[in-house]
Amino acid sequence: MVFAYFVAYMAIGFTVALGVFAWALRGGQFQDQQRARYLPLEPGIPPAPPRRLTRRARIETGVLFALACAGLVCSGVLVFFSLAPGGR
């Protein structure tokens, strides 16, 4: 029975990881790889001023935080059921 929990846990984690990766691709996170490669080597770049997050960015941050918390809870539940005595 524990094996079924583990397979479901891995399938959900894989699906969430693919969704976050697709979101990053659509959001343009990997657009400028040539410039990003040399950023740590350039000494004269002033730090960017902090900017206010838009409503959409705050919602995305909240959703990603909730997904991370849900993943931790699922991990804890899986470990609990795996180690609990009297399991099926």
Phi and psi in radians as a Rosetta constraint file:
Dihedral C 1 N 2 CA 2 C 2 CIRCULARHARMONIC -1.121 0.35
Dihedral N 2 CA 2 C 2 N 3 CIRCULARHARMONIC -0.592 0.35
Dihedral C 2 N 3 CA 3 C 3 CIRCULARHARMONIC -1.059 0.35
Dihedral N 3 CA 3 C 3 N 4 CIRCULARHARMONIC -0.669 0.35
Dihedral C 3 N 4 CA 4 C 4 CIRCULARHARMONIC -1.143 0.35
Dihedral N 4 CA 4 C 4 N 5 CIRCULARHARMONIC -0.689 0.35
Dihedral C 4 N 5 CA 5 C 5 CIRCULARHARMONIC -1.083 0.35
Dihedral N 5 CA 5 C 5 N 6 CIRCULARHARMONIC -0.740 0.35
Dihedral C 5 N 6 CA 6 C 6 CIRCULARHARMONIC -1.138 0.35
Dihedral N 6 CA 6 C 6 N 7 CIRCULARHARMONIC -0.752 0.35
Dihedral C 6 N 7 CA 7 C 7 CIRCULARHARMONIC -1.131 0.35
Dihedral N 7 CA 7 C 7 N 8 CIRCULARHARMONIC -0.746 0.35
Dihedral C 7 N 8 CA 8 C 8 CIRCULARHARMONIC -1.114 0.35
Dihedral N 8 CA 8 C 8 N 9 CIRCULARHARMONIC -0.732 0.35
Dihedral C 8 N 9 CA 9 C 9 CIRCULARHARMONIC -1.066 0.35
Dihedral N 9 CA 9 C 9 N 10 CIRCULARHARMONIC -0.794 0.35
Dihedral C 9 N 10 CA 10 C 10 CIRCULARHARMONIC -1.176 0.35
Dihedral N 10 CA 10 C 10 N 11 CIRCULARHARMONIC -0.686 0.35
Dihedral C 10 N 11 CA 11 C 11 CIRCULARHARMONIC -1.137 0.35
Dihedral N 11 CA 11 C 11 N 12 CIRCULARHARMONIC -0.745 0.35
Dihedral C 11 N 12 CA 12 C 12 CIRCULARHARMONIC -1.154 0.35
Dihedral N 12 CA 12 C 12 N 13 CIRCULARHARMONIC -0.747 0.35
Dihedral C 12 N 13 CA 13 C 13 CIRCULARHARMONIC -1.090 0.35
Dihedral N 13 CA 13 C 13 N 14 CIRCULARHARMONIC -0.721 0.35
Dihedral C 13 N 14 CA 14 C 14 CIRCULARHARMONIC -1.130 0.35
Dihedral N 14 CA 14 C 14 N 15 CIRCULARHARMONIC -0.722 0.35
Dihedral C 14 N 15 CA 15 C 15 CIRCULARHARMONIC -1.128 0.35
Dihedral N 15 CA 15 C 15 N 16 CIRCULARHARMONIC -0.745 0.35
Dihedral C 15 N 16 CA 16 C 16 CIRCULARHARMONIC -1.136 0.35
Dihedral N 16 CA 16 C 16 N 17 CIRCULARHARMONIC -0.731 0.35
Dihedral C 16 N 17 CA 17 C 17 CIRCULARHARMONIC -1.091 0.35
Dihedral N 17 CA 17 C 17 N 18 CIRCULARHARMONIC -0.737 0.35
Dihedral C 17 N 18 CA 18 C 18 CIRCULARHARMONIC -1.130 0.35
Dihedral N 18 CA 18 C 18 N 19 CIRCULARHARMONIC -0.671 0.35
Dihedral C 18 N 19 CA 19 C 19 CIRCULARHARMONIC -1.120 0.35
Dihedral N 19 CA 19 C 19 N 20 CIRCULARHARMONIC -0.743 0.35
Dihedral C 19 N 20 CA 20 C 20 CIRCULARHARMONIC -1.173 0.35
Dihedral N 20 CA 20 C 20 N 21 CIRCULARHARMONIC -0.679 0.35
Dihedral C 20 N 21 CA 21 C 21 CIRCULARHARMONIC -1.124 0.35
Dihedral N 21 CA 21 C 21 N 22 CIRCULARHARMONIC -0.743 0.35
Dihedral C 21 N 22 CA 22 C 22 CIRCULARHARMONIC -1.119 0.35
Dihedral N 22 CA 22 C 22 N 23 CIRCULARHARMONIC -0.682 0.35
Dihedral C 22 N 23 CA 23 C 23 CIRCULARHARMONIC -1.080 0.35
Dihedral N 23 CA 23 C 23 N 24 CIRCULARHARMONIC -0.726 0.35
Dihedral C 23 N 24 CA 24 C 24 CIRCULARHARMONIC -1.166 0.35
Dihedral N 24 CA 24 C 24 N 25 CIRCULARHARMONIC -0.668 0.35
Dihedral C 24 N 25 CA 25 C 25 CIRCULARHARMONIC -1.124 0.35
Dihedral N 25 CA 25 C 25 N 26 CIRCULARHARMONIC -0.791 0.35
Dihedral C 25 N 26 CA 26 C 26 CIRCULARHARMONIC -1.163 0.35
Dihedral N 26 CA 26 C 26 N 27 CIRCULARHARMONIC -0.511 0.35
Dihedral C 26 N 27 CA 27 C 27 CIRCULARHARMONIC -1.420 0.35
Dihedral N 27 CA 27 C 27 N 28 CIRCULARHARMONIC -0.088 0.35
Dihedral C 27 N 28 CA 28 C 28 CIRCULARHARMONIC 1.430 0.35
Dihedral N 28 CA 28 C 28 N 29 CIRCULARHARMONIC 0.444 0.35
Dihedral C 28 N 29 CA 29 C 29 CIRCULARHARMONIC -1.186 0.35
Dihedral N 29 CA 29 C 29 N 30 CIRCULARHARMONIC -0.396 0.35
Dihedral C 29 N 30 CA 30 C 30 CIRCULARHARMONIC -2.004 0.35
Dihedral N 30 CA 30 C 30 N 31 CIRCULARHARMONIC 0.454 0.35
Dihedral C 30 N 31 CA 31 C 31 CIRCULARHARMONIC -1.278 0.35
Dihedral N 31 CA 31 C 31 N 32 CIRCULARHARMONIC -0.869 0.35
Dihedral C 31 N 32 CA 32 C 32 CIRCULARHARMONIC -1.887 0.35
Dihedral N 32 CA 32 C 32 N 33 CIRCULARHARMONIC 1.252 0.35
Dihedral C 32 N 33 CA 33 C 33 CIRCULARHARMONIC -1.295 0.35
Dihedral N 33 CA 33 C 33 N 34 CIRCULARHARMONIC -0.552 0.35
Dihedral C 33 N 34 CA 34 C 34 CIRCULARHARMONIC -1.155 0.35
Dihedral N 34 CA 34 C 34 N 35 CIRCULARHARMONIC -0.751 0.35
Dihedral C 34 N 35 CA 35 C 35 CIRCULARHARMONIC -1.254 0.35
Dihedral N 35 CA 35 C 35 N 36 CIRCULARHARMONIC -0.700 0.35
Dihedral C 35 N 36 CA 36 C 36 CIRCULARHARMONIC -1.112 0.35
Dihedral N 36 CA 36 C 36 N 37 CIRCULARHARMONIC -0.491 0.35
Dihedral C 36 N 37 CA 37 C 37 CIRCULARHARMONIC -1.100 0.35
Dihedral N 37 CA 37 C 37 N 38 CIRCULARHARMONIC -0.607 0.35
Dihedral C 37 N 38 CA 38 C 38 CIRCULARHARMONIC -1.793 0.35
Dihedral N 38 CA 38 C 38 N 39 CIRCULARHARMONIC 0.001 0.35
Dihedral C 38 N 39 CA 39 C 39 CIRCULARHARMONIC -1.008 0.35
Dihedral N 39 CA 39 C 39 N 40 CIRCULARHARMONIC -0.728 0.35
Dihedral C 39 N 40 CA 40 C 40 CIRCULARHARMONIC -1.175 0.35
Dihedral N 40 CA 40 C 40 N 41 CIRCULARHARMONIC -0.327 0.35
Dihedral C 40 N 41 CA 41 C 41 CIRCULARHARMONIC -1.550 0.35
Dihedral N 41 CA 41 C 41 N 42 CIRCULARHARMONIC -0.254 0.35
Dihedral C 41 N 42 CA 42 C 42 CIRCULARHARMONIC -1.511 0.35
Dihedral N 42 CA 42 C 42 N 43 CIRCULARHARMONIC 2.047 0.35
Dihedral C 42 N 43 CA 43 C 43 CIRCULARHARMONIC -1.421 0.35
Dihedral N 43 CA 43 C 43 N 44 CIRCULARHARMONIC -0.428 0.35
Dihedral C 43 N 44 CA 44 C 44 CIRCULARHARMONIC -1.638 0.35
Dihedral N 44 CA 44 C 44 N 45 CIRCULARHARMONIC 0.285 0.35
Dihedral C 44 N 45 CA 45 C 45 CIRCULARHARMONIC -1.495 0.35
Dihedral N 45 CA 45 C 45 N 46 CIRCULARHARMONIC 2.033 0.35
Dihedral C 45 N 46 CA 46 C 46 CIRCULARHARMONIC -1.269 0.35
Dihedral N 46 CA 46 C 46 N 47 CIRCULARHARMONIC 2.596 0.35
Dihedral C 46 N 47 CA 47 C 47 CIRCULARHARMONIC -1.154 0.35
Dihedral N 47 CA 47 C 47 N 48 CIRCULARHARMONIC 2.510 0.35
Dihedral C 47 N 48 CA 48 C 48 CIRCULARHARMONIC -1.216 0.35
Dihedral N 48 CA 48 C 48 N 49 CIRCULARHARMONIC 2.468 0.35
Dihedral C 48 N 49 CA 49 C 49 CIRCULARHARMONIC -1.186 0.35
Dihedral N 49 CA 49 C 49 N 50 CIRCULARHARMONIC 2.555 0.35
Dihedral C 49 N 50 CA 50 C 50 CIRCULARHARMONIC -1.137 0.35
Dihedral N 50 CA 50 C 50 N 51 CIRCULARHARMONIC 2.478 0.35
Dihedral C 50 N 51 CA 51 C 51 CIRCULARHARMONIC -2.137 0.35
Dihedral N 51 CA 51 C 51 N 52 CIRCULARHARMONIC 2.696 0.35
Dihedral C 51 N 52 CA 52 C 52 CIRCULARHARMONIC -1.305 0.35
Dihedral N 52 CA 52 C 52 N 53 CIRCULARHARMONIC 2.452 0.35
Dihedral C 52 N 53 CA 53 C 53 CIRCULARHARMONIC -1.353 0.35
Dihedral N 53 CA 53 C 53 N 54 CIRCULARHARMONIC 2.483 0.35
Dihedral C 53 N 54 CA 54 C 54 CIRCULARHARMONIC -1.332 0.35
Dihedral N 54 CA 54 C 54 N 55 CIRCULARHARMONIC 2.968 0.35
Dihedral C 54 N 55 CA 55 C 55 CIRCULARHARMONIC -1.073 0.35
Dihedral N 55 CA 55 C 55 N 56 CIRCULARHARMONIC -0.718 0.35
Dihedral C 55 N 56 CA 56 C 56 CIRCULARHARMONIC -1.117 0.35
Dihedral N 56 CA 56 C 56 N 57 CIRCULARHARMONIC -0.710 0.35
Dihedral C 56 N 57 CA 57 C 57 CIRCULARHARMONIC -1.146 0.35
Dihedral N 57 CA 57 C 57 N 58 CIRCULARHARMONIC -0.661 0.35
Dihedral C 57 N 58 CA 58 C 58 CIRCULARHARMONIC -1.155 0.35
Dihedral N 58 CA 58 C 58 N 59 CIRCULARHARMONIC -0.678 0.35
Dihedral C 58 N 59 CA 59 C 59 CIRCULARHARMONIC -1.155 0.35
Dihedral N 59 CA 59 C 59 N 60 CIRCULARHARMONIC -0.762 0.35
Dihedral C 59 N 60 CA 60 C 60 CIRCULARHARMONIC -1.081 0.35
Dihedral N 60 CA 60 C 60 N 61 CIRCULARHARMONIC -0.708 0.35
Dihedral C 60 N 61 CA 61 C 61 CIRCULARHARMONIC -1.101 0.35
Dihedral N 61 CA 61 C 61 N 62 CIRCULARHARMONIC -0.759 0.35
Dihedral C 61 N 62 CA 62 C 62 CIRCULARHARMONIC -1.102 0.35
Dihedral N 62 CA 62 C 62 N 63 CIRCULARHARMONIC -0.728 0.35
Dihedral C 62 N 63 CA 63 C 63 CIRCULARHARMONIC -1.151 0.35
Dihedral N 63 CA 63 C 63 N 64 CIRCULARHARMONIC -0.747 0.35
Dihedral C 63 N 64 CA 64 C 64 CIRCULARHARMONIC -1.143 0.35
Dihedral N 64 CA 64 C 64 N 65 CIRCULARHARMONIC -0.656 0.35
Dihedral C 64 N 65 CA 65 C 65 CIRCULARHARMONIC -1.126 0.35
Dihedral N 65 CA 65 C 65 N 66 CIRCULARHARMONIC -0.728 0.35
Dihedral C 65 N 66 CA 66 C 66 CIRCULARHARMONIC -1.124 0.35
Dihedral N 66 CA 66 C 66 N 67 CIRCULARHARMONIC -0.687 0.35
Dihedral C 66 N 67 CA 67 C 67 CIRCULARHARMONIC -1.122 0.35
Dihedral N 67 CA 67 C 67 N 68 CIRCULARHARMONIC -0.713 0.35
Dihedral C 67 N 68 CA 68 C 68 CIRCULARHARMONIC -1.105 0.35
Dihedral N 68 CA 68 C 68 N 69 CIRCULARHARMONIC -0.747 0.35
Dihedral C 68 N 69 CA 69 C 69 CIRCULARHARMONIC -1.127 0.35
Dihedral N 69 CA 69 C 69 N 70 CIRCULARHARMONIC -0.713 0.35
Dihedral C 69 N 70 CA 70 C 70 CIRCULARHARMONIC -1.110 0.35
Dihedral N 70 CA 70 C 70 N 71 CIRCULARHARMONIC -0.679 0.35
Dihedral C 70 N 71 CA 71 C 71 CIRCULARHARMONIC -1.105 0.35
Dihedral N 71 CA 71 C 71 N 72 CIRCULARHARMONIC -0.709 0.35
Dihedral C 71 N 72 CA 72 C 72 CIRCULARHARMONIC -1.150 0.35
Dihedral N 72 CA 72 C 72 N 73 CIRCULARHARMONIC -0.698 0.35
Dihedral C 72 N 73 CA 73 C 73 CIRCULARHARMONIC -1.120 0.35
Dihedral N 73 CA 73 C 73 N 74 CIRCULARHARMONIC -0.770 0.35
Dihedral C 73 N 74 CA 74 C 74 CIRCULARHARMONIC -1.087 0.35
Dihedral N 74 CA 74 C 74 N 75 CIRCULARHARMONIC -0.680 0.35
Dihedral C 74 N 75 CA 75 C 75 CIRCULARHARMONIC -1.099 0.35
Dihedral N 75 CA 75 C 75 N 76 CIRCULARHARMONIC -0.772 0.35
Dihedral C 75 N 76 CA 76 C 76 CIRCULARHARMONIC -1.092 0.35
Dihedral N 76 CA 76 C 76 N 77 CIRCULARHARMONIC -0.740 0.35
Dihedral C 76 N 77 CA 77 C 77 CIRCULARHARMONIC -1.128 0.35
Dihedral N 77 CA 77 C 77 N 78 CIRCULARHARMONIC -0.719 0.35
Dihedral C 77 N 78 CA 78 C 78 CIRCULARHARMONIC -1.102 0.35
Dihedral N 78 CA 78 C 78 N 79 CIRCULARHARMONIC -0.775 0.35
Dihedral C 78 N 79 CA 79 C 79 CIRCULARHARMONIC -1.121 0.35
Dihedral N 79 CA 79 C 79 N 80 CIRCULARHARMONIC -0.738 0.35
Dihedral C 79 N 80 CA 80 C 80 CIRCULARHARMONIC -1.036 0.35
Dihedral N 80 CA 80 C 80 N 81 CIRCULARHARMONIC -0.858 0.35
Dihedral C 80 N 81 CA 81 C 81 CIRCULARHARMONIC -1.208 0.35
Dihedral N 81 CA 81 C 81 N 82 CIRCULARHARMONIC -0.482 0.35
Dihedral C 81 N 82 CA 82 C 82 CIRCULARHARMONIC -1.252 0.35
Dihedral N 82 CA 82 C 82 N 83 CIRCULARHARMONIC -0.614 0.35
Dihedral C 82 N 83 CA 83 C 83 CIRCULARHARMONIC -1.721 0.35
Dihedral N 83 CA 83 C 83 N 84 CIRCULARHARMONIC -0.168 0.35
Dihedral C 83 N 84 CA 84 C 84 CIRCULARHARMONIC -1.187 0.35
Dihedral N 84 CA 84 C 84 N 85 CIRCULARHARMONIC 2.360 0.35
Dihedral C 84 N 85 CA 85 C 85 CIRCULARHARMONIC -1.253 0.35
Dihedral N 85 CA 85 C 85 N 86 CIRCULARHARMONIC 2.618 0.35
Dihedral C 85 N 86 CA 86 C 86 CIRCULARHARMONIC 1.450 0.35
Dihedral N 86 CA 86 C 86 N 87 CIRCULARHARMONIC 0.276 0.35
Dihedral C 86 N 87 CA 87 C 87 CIRCULARHARMONIC -1.206 0.35
Dihedral N 87 CA 87 C 87 N 88 CIRCULARHARMONIC 2.773 0.35
